[in-house]
């Protein structure tokens, strides 16, 4: 029954108003279903047409195309998992297994032999990848290590003065010549060198005459120091109460070229007649002889030198 017919019957009294409303609602519902059905049919038809463009007649979907075909989502995922597993194996080979992943019941877990966790130690920032190996070795083996031998102290004091106007690398290259020229820094022997002998040393080893004279004069003063303090070691280490000064510098530019301590030592040595012992030279000597540990706290040599200072 249409909507018009229902209204007509209601006006004639042949159909109750409630029945009329029910018939009208049902009619509207049927129309909506009809429209929606036609729309769904159109969508299905569109999908079928798209499907027919991708697959020829008779073709069918296969699960293999989804899970096994190259380029599929599953194949890509498998490649990702394989790459992650390979990376994990490399990490295990380099660092070893973490405690949470070790299977103690498995015989396949093999610990690393002779692990070297720090193959490239961090040094003080004034050393660079282009630094001369002789200077690197000096930093790693001598710089900051406490020295208590008189001849070695005399040698380091001489080298500290010799590098003024030059650099430590050039001075270290001539270290062997200095030892030969000044009789292995035997102060009593060097103090007796004559003018003629000093001139011969200057020519043979290409050392400035003023520096040769300075070394000889210092040797004479060391002989006097030994008479007054028993040894050069007791005299020099007395300025720091026989205990190395341990610093905690984080940055290379924070390391000073001189300190109040080096100034006081310099002042006393100049008063006694030493040459080439300015505050900067004395501070360089203190670093070389280990009277002060100026390795940066990030340097691999800071802790060992600190330990040597505590337990000589």
ABEGO torsion letter per residue (X at the ends): XBAAAAAAAAAAGABBAAAAAAAAAAAAAAAAAAAAAAAAAAAAAAAAAAAAAABBBGBBBBAAAAAABBGBAAAAAAAAAAAAAAAAAAAAAAAEBBAAABBAABAABBBBBGBBABABBBBBAABBAABBAAAAAAAAAABGBBBABAAAAAAAAAAAAAABGBBAAAAAAAAAAAAAAAGGGBAAAAAABBAAAAAAAAAAAGBBAAAAAAAAAAAAAAAAAAAAAGBAAAAAAAAAGGBBBBBBBABAAABBABBAAAAAAAAAAAAAGBBGABAAAAAAAAAAAGABBABBAABAAAAAAAAAAABX
